[in-house]
Amino acid sequence: MLFWVWLILLGLITYVVIRRNVAHLTRTPVWLLWLVMMIPALTWVGWALLNGQQQPIPTVLVIIPLVASPILYWVLVQQGRLTPPDATPKPEDLTFPEAVAESLPETAPQATPLRPITKAEESQLHGCFPWSVYYLQDIEYRPQAVVCRGQLRTQPEVAYERVRHNIEQLFGDRFLLVFQDGSNGKPFFALVPNPQAGNRSAANVYNRTWTALGLLLITLFTTTLAGVALAGVETAAAQRDPGLLLHGLPYAITLLTILGTHEMGHYLTARYYQLRATLPYFIPVLPFSFFPLGTLGAFIQIRSPMPNRKVLFDVGIMGPIAGWVVSLPFLLWGISHSQVVPLSTEFGKTSGLSFQELDPKISLLLMLITKGIWGSELGLNSGISLHPVAIAGCIGLVVTALNLMPVGQLDGGHIVHAMYGQRAGAAIGQIARLLILLLSLLQPYLLIWAIILFFMPTMDEPALNDVSELDNWRDCFGLLALGLLVLIVLPTPAIVSRWLLG
């Protein structure tokens, strides 16, 4: 039964991700892409059903599907990739305009002419680029943008603000102005049709306070039920005495506080920069044996394009940092009220993921925290029976680490994009996915992360001004955030374990 629940859950997540992120880019059927990406899971579940759960999967059946599936997936996507019939776009021209259009709220489809401005407007457009700021040399018309190429003659921030002001004076809110690095190292401007031109009431759609509050209350209920089970209260006893539900509140309130603080970090930063954003939406789920947490997390929606890389960085990093700052004291308190227990050698107990026998060596940071609290009472073969508050704190670590993964539209993807640029950020995302896949050979629980990361596009949505770089302080905080990711995900090296616990 556990295999089928796991397979169905993974299959649904896979289908939704492919349908949302890839279906509009290729003619290849979604069901075929889904089947290809499910090859590893189907192979492993098939092996377990045929040979039993106790029989380890051969290494060749682990590696070959993991390598072959992403390659075949990429080939199928590229073979069916959609290209506008009336233009042959260059990569540097397509990385931004399409992404900006997708990042805005959906509106009624409108036909975009190949030449979205008139001859008279083109003549006026030349006057929007002062020669001392940006010497305009060429205008190209593409289905998704008007691309303006030339020579940058001042600081990127100065050039963007000056040209943006002139474009707004000429066209109003008819276009979004994009400033992006080309593949030749020369930045170019692009005028992208604004889907929200003239729609001043769009921001009201995103203030769905009652929806957010309703989901919060439902999630409080489901996480309280999960907390009751995690506290060791029998279901039958809780049904006879509803007062026992109070035993689930420490876990529920702690977890919702951590998740809510993470998302409020994003929300408040977005509102500070006057971006359209929703309040946090929690995702409730009834707890069951395979997934006893009571929630799938929380999220907010930001529908405004990022003005520049500094805003992209600030919005991206404030969620993980806020969540981490709040989860740390809960984790310290929870572990101090947990119990040290001997690790079991039974099959299925050595993965380190049991809340009753958590192996602190699965994370270098968790090992350091646990050792600092329990000292000499913690040995090489010791585990921790977690207090419900400690369970919520550990989930906070997992949420922080997952969001800091430097891939695509995750918070870490925003951070590396803001620090190093869009293309360098995408390259870092590819490397990170491979590293997590290799690390999953040592830590099997990371395998599901590795699979999900391979579904995500590595290219993050660019900012309107994607040329201006960060200051030194933001670069420093970005490196610290990536260092926190390494401390959480990296298992404790054997030599360190022996030094601390031996």
C-alpha positions as CSV (number, residue, x, y, z in Angstrom):
1,M,0.0,0.0,0.0
2,L,2.8,2.4,0.9
3,F,4.3,2.0,-2.6
4,W,1.1,2.9,-4.3
5,V,0.5,5.9,-2.1
6,W,4.1,7.1,-2.8
7,L,3.7,6.4,-6.6
8,I,0.4,8.2,-6.9
9,L,1.6,11.3,-5.0
10,L,4.8,11.5,-7.0
11,G,2.8,11.0,-10.2
12,L,0.4,13.8,-9.5
13,I,3.2,16.2,-8.6
14,T,5.1,15.3,-11.7
15,Y,2.1,15.8,-14.0
16,V,1.2,19.1,-12.5
17,V,4.8,20.4,-12.8
18,I,5.1,19.3,-16.4
19,R,1.7,20.6,-17.3
20,R,2.4,24.0,-15.8
21,N,6.0,24.6,-16.8
22,V,6.6,22.7,-20.1
23,A,3.3,22.0,-21.9
24,H,3.3,25.5,-23.5
25,L,6.9,25.1,-24.8
26,T,6.6,21.9,-26.8
27,R,4.3,19.9,-29.0
28,T,5.3,16.7,-27.3
29,P,2.3,15.2,-25.5
30,V,2.3,15.8,-21.7
31,W,1.5,12.2,-21.0
32,L,4.6,11.1,-22.8
33,L,6.8,13.5,-20.9
34,W,5.2,12.4,-17.7
35,L,5.8,8.8,-18.5
36,V,9.5,9.4,-19.3
37,M,10.1,11.3,-16.0
38,M,8.3,8.5,-14.1
39,I,10.7,5.9,-15.4
40,P,12.9,5.8,-12.3
41,A,10.0,5.6,-9.9
42,L,8.2,3.0,-11.9
43,T,11.4,0.9,-12.2
44,W,12.1,1.0,-8.5
45,V,8.5,0.3,-7.5
46,G,8.4,-2.6,-10.0
47,W,11.5,-4.1,-8.6
48,A,10.2,-3.9,-5.0
49,L,6.9,-5.5,-6.0
50,L,8.6,-8.3,-7.8
51,N,11.4,-9.0,-5.3
52,G,10.1,-7.6,-2.0
53,Q,11.0,-4.5,0.1
54,Q,13.9,-6.2,1.8
55,Q,15.8,-6.9,-1.4
56,P,18.1,-3.9,-2.3
57,I,17.8,-2.5,-5.8
58,P,20.8,-3.2,-7.9
59,T,23.0,-0.2,-8.5
60,V,22.6,-0.4,-12.3
61,L,18.8,0.0,-11.8
62,V,19.4,3.1,-9.7
63,I,21.8,4.9,-12.0
64,I,20.6,4.0,-15.5
65,P,17.0,5.3,-15.0
66,L,18.2,8.4,-13.2
67,V,20.6,9.3,-16.1
68,A,18.4,8.1,-19.0
69,S,15.2,9.7,-17.9
70,P,16.3,13.4,-17.9
71,I,18.2,13.0,-21.1
72,L,15.2,11.4,-22.9
73,Y,12.9,14.1,-21.4
74,W,15.2,16.9,-22.7
75,V,15.3,15.3,-26.2
76,L,11.5,15.0,-26.4
77,V,11.0,18.6,-25.3
78,Q,13.5,19.9,-27.8
79,Q,12.1,17.9,-30.7
80,G,8.7,19.3,-30.2
81,R,9.7,22.8,-29.1
82,L,7.5,25.6,-30.4
83,T,9.2,28.4,-32.4
84,P,7.3,31.4,-33.8
85,P,6.9,30.8,-37.5
86,D,7.6,34.3,-38.6
87,A,10.9,34.8,-36.9
88,T,14.0,32.9,-35.9
89,P,14.7,34.2,-32.4
90,K,18.1,34.3,-30.9
91,P,18.6,33.0,-27.3
92,E,19.5,36.4,-26.0
93,D,16.2,37.8,-27.3
94,L,13.9,35.2,-25.9
95,T,15.2,34.7,-22.4
96,F,13.3,37.8,-21.1
97,P,10.2,38.8,-23.1
98,E,8.4,35.5,-22.8
99,A,9.3,35.1,-19.2
100,V,7.9,38.6,-18.3
101,A,4.6,37.9,-20.1
102,E,4.2,34.6,-18.2
103,S,5.0,36.2,-14.8
104,L,2.0,38.6,-15.1
105,P,-1.7,37.8,-14.5
106,E,-3.5,36.0,-17.2
107,T,-5.7,38.2,-19.4
108,A,-7.8,37.7,-22.4
109,P,-5.6,36.7,-25.3
110,Q,-4.7,39.5,-27.7
111,A,-3.0,39.2,-31.1
112,T,0.5,40.8,-31.0
113,P,1.4,42.3,-34.3
114,L,4.9,41.7,-35.7
115,R,5.4,45.5,-35.7
116,P,3.7,46.8,-32.5
117,I,4.6,50.4,-33.2
118,T,3.9,52.7,-36.2
119,K,6.5,54.4,-38.3
120,A,5.9,57.7,-36.6
121,E,6.3,56.0,-33.2
122,E,9.5,54.4,-34.3
123,S,10.9,57.9,-35.2
124,Q,9.9,59.1,-31.7
125,L,11.4,55.9,-30.1
126,H,14.8,57.0,-31.3
127,G,14.5,60.1,-29.2
128,C,14.0,58.0,-26.0
129,F,17.6,56.9,-26.1
130,P,19.9,59.9,-25.5
131,W,23.3,59.3,-27.2
132,S,25.1,60.1,-23.9
133,V,23.2,57.4,-22.1
134,Y,22.6,54.6,-24.6
135,Y,23.6,55.1,-28.3
136,L,20.8,53.4,-30.2
137,Q,22.1,51.6,-33.3
138,D,19.4,49.1,-34.4
139,I,15.7,48.3,-33.8
140,E,14.5,44.8,-34.4
141,Y,10.8,43.7,-34.5
142,R,10.0,40.3,-33.1
143,P,6.6,38.7,-32.3
144,Q,7.1,39.2,-28.6
145,A,9.1,42.4,-28.3
146,V,10.7,45.4,-30.0
147,V,14.5,44.9,-29.4
148,C,16.7,48.0,-29.3
149,R,20.4,47.4,-29.6
150,G,23.2,49.9,-29.1
151,Q,26.1,51.0,-26.9
152,L,25.8,51.6,-23.2
153,R,27.6,54.9,-22.3
154,T,26.8,55.3,-18.6
155,Q,26.0,53.2,-15.5
156,P,23.2,50.6,-16.1
157,E,21.0,52.0,-13.4
158,V,21.2,55.5,-14.8
159,A,20.6,54.3,-18.4
160,Y,17.6,52.2,-17.4
161,E,15.8,54.9,-15.4
162,R,16.4,57.5,-18.0
163,V,15.2,55.4,-20.9
164,R,12.2,54.0,-18.9
165,H,11.1,57.5,-18.1
166,N,11.2,58.5,-21.7
167,I,9.3,55.3,-22.8
168,E,6.6,56.0,-20.3
169,Q,6.3,59.6,-21.5
170,L,5.8,58.3,-25.0
171,F,3.8,55.1,-24.6
172,G,2.3,55.4,-21.1
173,D,1.9,51.8,-19.7
174,R,1.5,50.2,-23.1
175,F,5.0,48.5,-22.8
176,L,7.2,47.0,-20.2
177,L,10.8,48.1,-20.6
178,V,13.4,45.3,-20.4
179,F,17.1,45.7,-20.0
180,Q,19.1,42.5,-20.4
181,D,22.6,41.3,-21.2
182,G,23.0,39.9,-24.7
183,S,25.1,36.8,-25.5
184,N,27.7,39.1,-27.0
185,G,28.2,40.9,-23.7
186,K,26.4,44.0,-24.8
187,P,23.1,44.9,-23.0
188,F,20.0,45.6,-25.0
189,F,16.6,47.1,-24.4
190,A,13.3,45.4,-25.3
191,L,9.8,46.8,-25.3
192,V,7.4,44.1,-24.3
193,P,3.6,44.5,-24.6
194,N,2.1,45.0,-21.1
195,P,-0.8,42.6,-20.6
196,Q,-2.1,44.8,-17.8
197,A,-2.0,48.1,-19.8
198,G,-4.9,50.3,-18.7
199,N,-6.1,47.8,-16.0
200,R,-5.8,49.7,-12.8
201,S,-8.0,47.4,-10.8
202,A,-5.8,44.2,-11.2
203,A,-4.1,44.7,-7.9
204,N,-7.3,44.2,-6.0
205,V,-7.6,40.6,-7.3
206,Y,-4.6,39.7,-5.1
207,N,-5.9,40.8,-1.8
208,R,-7.9,37.7,-1.1
209,T,-7.7,38.0,2.7
210,W,-10.6,35.7,3.4
211,T,-9.3,32.9,1.2
212,A,-5.9,33.1,3.0
213,L,-7.6,33.1,6.4
214,G,-9.8,30.2,5.6
215,L,-6.9,28.1,4.4
216,L,-5.0,29.0,7.5
217,L,-7.8,27.8,9.8
218,I,-8.2,24.5,7.9
219,T,-4.4,23.9,8.0
220,L,-4.4,24.7,11.7
221,F,-7.0,21.9,12.1
222,T,-5.1,19.3,10.0
223,T,-1.7,20.1,11.6
224,T,-3.3,19.8,15.0
225,L,-4.5,16.3,14.1
226,A,-1.0,15.5,12.9
227,G,0.4,16.9,16.2
228,V,-1.9,14.7,18.2
229,A,-0.5,11.6,16.5
230,L,3.1,12.8,16.7
231,A,2.6,13.4,20.5
232,G,1.7,9.7,20.9
233,V,-2.1,10.2,21.5
234,E,-4.2,7.3,20.2
235,T,-6.8,8.2,17.6
236,A,-9.5,6.3,19.6
237,A,-8.6,8.2,22.8
238,A,-8.8,11.5,21.0
239,Q,-12.2,10.7,19.6
240,R,-13.5,9.8,23.1
241,D,-11.9,12.9,24.7
242,P,-11.7,15.9,22.3
243,G,-9.7,17.8,24.9
244,L,-6.7,15.6,23.9
245,L,-6.6,17.6,20.7
246,L,-4.8,20.3,22.7
247,H,-1.7,18.0,22.7
248,G,-1.4,18.7,18.9
249,L,-1.3,22.5,19.3
250,P,2.4,22.8,20.1
251,Y,3.4,21.1,16.9
252,A,0.7,22.9,14.8
253,I,1.3,26.4,16.1
254,T,5.1,26.0,15.8
255,L,4.9,24.7,12.2
256,L,2.5,27.3,11.1
257,T,4.5,30.0,12.7
258,I,7.7,28.9,10.8
259,L,5.9,28.5,7.5
260,G,4.0,31.7,7.9
261,T,7.0,33.7,8.8
262,H,8.9,32.4,5.8
263,E,6.1,33.5,3.4
264,M,5.5,36.8,5.3
265,G,9.2,37.5,4.7
266,H,8.5,37.3,1.0
267,Y,5.2,39.2,1.3
268,L,6.3,42.1,3.3
269,T,9.4,42.6,1.2
270,A,7.3,42.5,-2.0
271,R,4.9,45.1,-0.5
272,Y,7.8,47.3,0.5
273,Y,8.8,47.4,-3.1
274,Q,5.2,47.9,-4.2
275,L,4.9,44.6,-6.0
276,R,1.5,42.9,-6.3
277,A,1.5,39.9,-4.0
278,T,-1.1,37.7,-2.2
279,L,-1.1,36.9,1.4
280,P,0.4,33.5,2.3
281,Y,-1.8,30.5,1.2
282,F,-1.4,27.4,3.4
283,I,-2.0,24.0,1.8
284,P,-3.9,21.7,4.2
285,V,-3.8,17.9,3.9
286,L,-5.2,15.3,6.2
287,P,-2.4,13.4,7.9
288,F,-1.8,9.8,7.1
289,S,0.9,7.2,7.8
290,F,3.0,8.0,4.7
291,F,2.8,11.8,5.1
292,P,1.9,12.7,8.7
293,L,2.7,16.4,8.7
294,G,-0.8,17.8,8.1
295,T,0.3,20.4,5.4
296,L,2.1,20.6,2.2
297,G,3.5,24.0,3.1
298,A,2.5,27.6,2.1
299,F,3.1,30.0,-0.8
300,I,2.4,33.5,-2.0
301,Q,1.9,34.7,-5.6
302,I,3.9,37.7,-6.9
303,R,2.5,38.8,-10.2
304,S,4.5,42.0,-10.7
305,P,7.8,41.7,-12.6
306,M,10.8,42.4,-10.5
307,P,12.2,45.9,-11.2
308,N,15.8,44.9,-10.8
309,R,18.2,42.3,-9.5
310,K,18.4,44.0,-6.1
311,V,14.7,43.6,-5.5
312,L,14.8,40.1,-6.9
313,F,17.5,39.3,-4.3
314,D,15.7,40.9,-1.4
315,V,12.4,39.2,-2.1
316,G,14.1,35.9,-2.6
317,I,16.3,35.8,0.5
318,M,14.0,37.3,3.0
319,G,11.7,34.2,3.1
320,P,14.4,31.6,4.0
321,I,16.2,34.0,6.4
322,A,13.0,34.9,8.2
323,G,11.9,31.3,8.4
324,W,15.3,30.2,9.6
325,V,15.5,32.9,12.3
326,V,12.2,31.8,13.7
327,S,12.7,28.0,13.4
328,L,16.1,28.0,15.2
329,P,14.8,28.8,18.7
330,F,12.0,26.3,18.3
331,L,14.5,23.7,17.2
332,L,16.8,24.4,20.1
333,W,14.0,24.2,22.6
334,G,12.5,21.2,21.0
335,I,15.7,19.2,20.9
336,S,16.5,20.1,24.5
337,H,13.1,18.6,25.5
338,S,13.6,15.5,23.3
339,Q,15.2,12.2,24.4
340,V,18.5,10.5,23.4
341,V,17.7,6.9,22.3
342,P,19.8,4.1,20.8
343,L,19.5,3.8,17.0
344,S,17.7,0.7,15.8
345,T,19.4,-1.6,13.4
346,E,16.1,-2.9,11.9
347,F,15.5,-2.5,8.2
348,G,13.9,0.9,7.5
349,K,15.1,2.4,10.7
350,T,18.6,3.3,9.6
351,S,17.6,6.0,7.1
352,G,17.7,8.6,9.9
353,L,14.2,10.0,9.1
354,S,12.2,8.4,11.9
355,F,10.9,11.0,14.3
356,Q,11.3,8.4,17.1
357,E,14.9,7.7,16.2
358,L,16.2,10.6,14.3
359,D,19.9,10.2,13.4
360,P,21.4,13.7,13.8
361,K,24.3,12.8,11.5
362,I,22.0,13.2,8.5
363,S,22.7,16.9,8.6
364,L,26.0,18.6,9.7
365,L,24.0,21.6,11.1
366,L,21.6,19.3,13.0
367,M,24.6,17.3,14.3
368,L,26.3,20.5,15.7
369,I,23.1,21.7,17.3
370,T,22.3,18.3,18.9
371,K,25.8,17.9,20.1
372,G,25.9,21.3,21.6
373,I,22.7,20.6,23.6
374,W,23.3,17.0,24.7
375,G,27.1,16.9,24.9
376,S,28.6,13.7,26.0
377,E,25.2,11.9,26.3
378,L,25.2,11.7,22.5
379,G,27.2,8.9,21.0
380,L,27.9,7.5,17.5
381,N,25.0,5.1,17.8
382,S,22.6,7.6,19.4
383,G,19.5,9.0,17.9
384,I,16.9,11.5,19.1
385,S,13.3,10.8,19.9
386,L,11.9,14.2,18.9
387,H,9.5,16.4,20.8
388,P,6.7,17.7,18.6
389,V,8.2,21.2,18.7
390,A,11.5,19.7,17.5
391,I,9.7,18.0,14.7
392,A,8.3,21.3,13.5
393,G,11.8,22.8,13.9
394,C,13.3,20.1,11.7
395,I,10.7,20.7,9.1
396,G,11.7,24.3,9.2
397,L,15.2,23.3,8.4
398,V,13.9,21.2,5.5
399,V,11.8,24.0,4.2
400,T,14.7,26.4,4.4
401,A,17.1,24.0,2.6
402,L,14.6,23.2,-0.2
403,N,13.8,26.8,-0.9
404,L,17.6,27.7,-0.9
405,M,18.3,25.2,-3.6
406,P,19.8,27.4,-6.4
407,V,17.5,26.2,-9.1
408,G,15.0,28.0,-11.3
409,Q,12.2,29.9,-9.4
410,L,13.1,28.6,-6.0
411,D,14.4,31.2,-3.6
412,G,17.9,30.0,-4.1
413,G,17.4,30.3,-7.8
414,H,16.4,34.0,-7.4
415,I,19.5,34.6,-5.2
416,V,22.1,33.2,-7.6
417,H,20.4,34.8,-10.5
418,A,20.6,38.2,-8.7
419,M,24.2,37.6,-7.7
420,Y,25.7,36.3,-10.9
421,G,23.2,37.0,-13.7
422,Q,20.5,34.9,-15.4
423,R,22.8,32.6,-17.5
424,A,25.3,32.0,-14.7
425,G,22.4,31.3,-12.4
426,A,21.0,28.7,-14.8
427,A,24.4,27.0,-15.0
428,I,24.7,27.0,-11.2
429,G,21.2,25.4,-11.1
430,Q,22.3,22.6,-13.4
431,I,25.3,21.9,-11.3
432,A,23.2,21.9,-8.1
433,R,20.8,19.4,-9.5
434,L,23.6,17.0,-10.4
435,L,25.2,17.4,-6.9
436,I,21.9,16.7,-5.1
437,L,21.4,13.6,-7.4
438,L,24.9,12.4,-6.4
439,L,24.3,13.2,-2.8
440,S,21.1,11.1,-2.8
441,L,23.3,8.0,-3.3
442,L,24.6,8.7,0.3
443,Q,21.3,10.1,1.6
444,P,18.3,8.2,0.0
445,Y,15.8,10.7,1.4
446,L,17.3,13.3,-1.0
447,L,16.2,11.3,-4.0
448,I,12.7,12.8,-4.1
449,W,14.3,16.3,-4.0
450,A,16.6,15.4,-6.8
451,I,13.7,14.2,-9.0
452,I,11.6,17.3,-8.3
453,L,14.6,19.6,-9.0
454,F,15.1,17.9,-12.4
455,F,11.5,18.8,-13.3
456,M,12.1,22.5,-12.7
457,P,13.4,24.8,-15.4
458,T,16.8,26.2,-14.4
459,M,16.2,29.6,-16.1
460,D,14.7,32.0,-13.6
461,E,12.5,34.8,-14.7
462,P,14.6,38.0,-15.2
463,A,14.1,41.4,-13.7
464,L,13.1,44.4,-15.8
465,N,16.6,45.8,-15.3
466,D,18.6,42.6,-15.4
467,V,21.9,44.3,-16.0
468,S,22.6,46.3,-12.8
469,E,24.6,44.2,-10.3
470,L,24.3,43.8,-6.6
471,D,26.3,45.7,-3.9
472,N,28.9,43.9,-1.8
473,W,26.6,43.5,1.2
474,R,24.0,41.6,-0.7
475,D,26.7,39.4,-2.3
476,C,27.9,38.6,1.2
477,F,24.5,37.7,2.5
478,G,23.9,35.6,-0.6
479,L,27.0,33.5,0.1
480,L,26.0,33.1,3.7
481,A,22.6,31.8,2.6
482,L,24.2,29.3,0.3
483,G,26.5,28.3,3.1
484,L,23.5,27.7,5.3
485,L,22.1,25.4,2.6
486,V,25.3,23.3,2.6
487,L,25.3,23.0,6.4
488,I,21.7,21.7,6.3
489,V,21.9,19.3,3.4
490,L,25.5,18.0,3.8
491,P,25.6,14.8,5.9
492,T,28.1,14.8,8.8
493,P,31.4,13.4,7.4
494,A,32.5,10.3,9.2
495,I,35.7,11.9,10.5
496,V,33.7,14.7,12.0
497,S,31.3,12.3,13.6
498,R,34.1,10.3,15.2
499,W,35.7,13.6,16.4
500,L,32.5,14.9,18.0
501,L,30.9,11.6,19.2
502,G,33.7,9.1,19.5
